[in-house]
């Protein structure tokens, strides 16, 4: 029987914490990996000892600790983590990803979820981008890459200027996308045909398919058209579309016998 995949989530902000919680709450083995170069702060360790410097807890870590998931956190240091070459398959087919935290042994994970949050510190943004694998475009629903196997994105609103959202909408979007990924990895949801995903990403499919282009236009209108309130991302329209897509994908999974699309390749640590 196919085993469910193990999921590594990369990020520092609220999106990463919400994503890990959604995955664990859905029954998956998921862990947060905090990229290196998090802000540091001095901590006094005692009158007889000099002050030491330790990395401040990130919003993602705080979120998980508040929910009793402190054991799901690993920090990456400057000499560890995922390297770009680690995202390329060996020979043919998929393989696990190797990650290593500070002073820890390498652990293996079947898939990686890269999260996004608005960042004000340019150095932090550069560190986040360096720590995680690049994700090929296009992205179906802002989550599933049509070109990169085993790597997903969470926290991106398709079609917006920078893909990110603010405030409470960040939590709503991350939770919905995290649970979407969970449904897929557990075999309860199947993706549509590639031609439909290309159309949803706003790209032409092979051959004459004007109805697919119309489908893409309707998606963009529903996410960023009349439902959009001034000054807010079109999260509500996106979540309506996602709810409908989940219903369609669950029907596809039921028809196909609920196959596990990304079975675990890990047999031992």
Buried (B, 14 or more C-beta within 10 A) or exposed (E): EEEBBBBBBBBBBBBBBBBBBBBBBBEBBBBBBBBBBBEEEEEEEEEEEEEEEEBEBBBBBEBBBEBEBEEBBBBBBEEBBBEEEBBEEEEEEBBBBBBBBBEEEEBBBBBBBBBBBBBEEEEBBEBBEBBBBEBEEBBBBBBBBBEBBBBBBBBBBBBBEEBBBEEEBBBBBBBBBBBBBBBBBBBBBBBBEEBBBBBBBBBBBEEEBEEBBEBBEBBBBBBBEEBBEEEEBBBBBBBBBBEEBBEEBBEEBEEEEEEBBBBBBBEEE
